[in-house]
Amino acid sequence: MQTPAATVPHLIAAGFHALSDSLRISVLELLRKRELCVCDLCEILGVSQSKLSFHLKTLKEAGLVNSRQEGRWIYYSLNLPQFIILEEYLADFRQNQVISSARPCCD
């Protein structure tokens, strides 16, 4: 399923915003290995559930993580398609080797 073009700038901005915090990066690094319960993330990272909930909400709104509820616990995993969107966005800059000069302004 393709992402509508109108939402791509929003997803890119939200994704990079979510990546701008060291605790959120730590969460993503842990989720690279396996799906984890919020209680495990709190224990490993040494943070309260309320603090972690704020950061997980940011990651989820950016589309970087998925969540599923099992009983009273919520399990988180990476949403790899969103990482592909961010990677492709950056790759487009790499392909653009020559940047044209600005046209002279008219007086």
JOBELBEL-V189302 format. One record per residue. N is the residue number from 0. RES is the residue in one small letter. OMEGA is omega in radians with two decimals (999 if undefined). Layout:
n:N res:RES omega:OMEGA
n:N res:RES omega:OMEGA
//
This chain:
n:0 res:m omega:-3.10
n:1 res:q omega:3.12
n:2 res:t omega:3.10
n:3 res:p omega:-3.06
n:4 res:a omega:-3.10
n:5 res:a omega:-3.11
n:6 res:t omega:-3.08
n:7 res:v omega:3.11
n:8 res:p omega:3.11
n:9 res:h omega:-3.14
n:10 res:l omega:3.13
n:11 res:i omega:3.14
n:12 res:a omega:3.14
n:13 res:a omega:3.13
n:14 res:g omega:-3.14
n:15 res:f omega:3.05
n:16 res:h omega:-3.14
n:17 res:a omega:-3.14
n:18 res:l omega:-3.04
n:19 res:s omega:-3.11
n:20 res:d omega:-3.06
n:21 res:s omega:3.11
n:22 res:l omega:3.11
n:23 res:r omega:3.07
n:24 res:i omega:3.12
n:25 res:s omega:3.09
n:26 res:v omega:-3.13
n:27 res:l omega:3.11
n:28 res:e omega:3.10
n:29 res:l omega:-3.11
n:30 res:l omega:3.07
n:31 res:r omega:-3.06
n:32 res:k omega:-3.09
n:33 res:r omega:3.01
n:34 res:e omega:3.14
n:35 res:l omega:3.05
n:36 res:c omega:3.13
n:37 res:v omega:3.13
n:38 res:c omega:3.08
n:39 res:d omega:3.11
n:40 res:l omega:3.11
n:41 res:c omega:-3.10
n:42 res:e omega:-3.11
n:43 res:i omega:-3.06
n:44 res:l omega:3.13
n:45 res:g omega:3.13
n:46 res:v omega:3.11
n:47 res:s omega:3.13
n:48 res:q omega:-3.14
n:49 res:s omega:3.11
n:50 res:k omega:-3.12
n:51 res:l omega:3.14
n:52 res:s omega:3.10
n:53 res:f omega:-3.10
n:54 res:h omega:3.09
n:55 res:l omega:3.09
n:56 res:k omega:3.11
n:57 res:t omega:3.12
n:58 res:l omega:-3.14
n:59 res:k omega:3.12
n:60 res:e omega:3.09
n:61 res:a omega:3.13
n:62 res:g omega:-3.09
n:63 res:l omega:3.11
n:64 res:v omega:3.01
n:65 res:n omega:3.06
n:66 res:s omega:3.04
n:67 res:r omega:-3.12
n:68 res:q omega:3.05
n:69 res:e omega:-3.03
n:70 res:g omega:3.14
n:71 res:r omega:-3.08
n:72 res:w omega:3.09
n:73 res:i omega:-3.14
n:74 res:y omega:-3.10
n:75 res:y omega:3.07
n:76 res:s omega:3.12
n:77 res:l omega:3.02
n:78 res:n omega:-3.01
n:79 res:l omega:3.12
n:80 res:p omega:3.12
n:81 res:q omega:3.09
n:82 res:f omega:3.11
n:83 res:i omega:3.10
n:84 res:i omega:3.13
n:85 res:l omega:3.12
n:86 res:e omega:3.13
n:87 res:e omega:3.10
n:88 res:y omega:3.12
n:89 res:l omega:3.14
n:90 res:a omega:3.10
n:91 res:d omega:3.09
n:92 res:f omega:3.14
n:93 res:r omega:-3.14
n:94 res:q omega:-3.08
n:95 res:n omega:-3.04
n:96 res:q omega:-3.07
n:97 res:v omega:3.10
n:98 res:i omega:-3.11
n:99 res:s omega:3.05
n:100 res:s omega:3.11
n:101 res:a omega:3.04
n:102 res:r omega:3.09
n:103 res:p omega:3.11
n:104 res:c omega:3.11
n:105 res:c omega:3.10
n:106 res:d omega:999
//
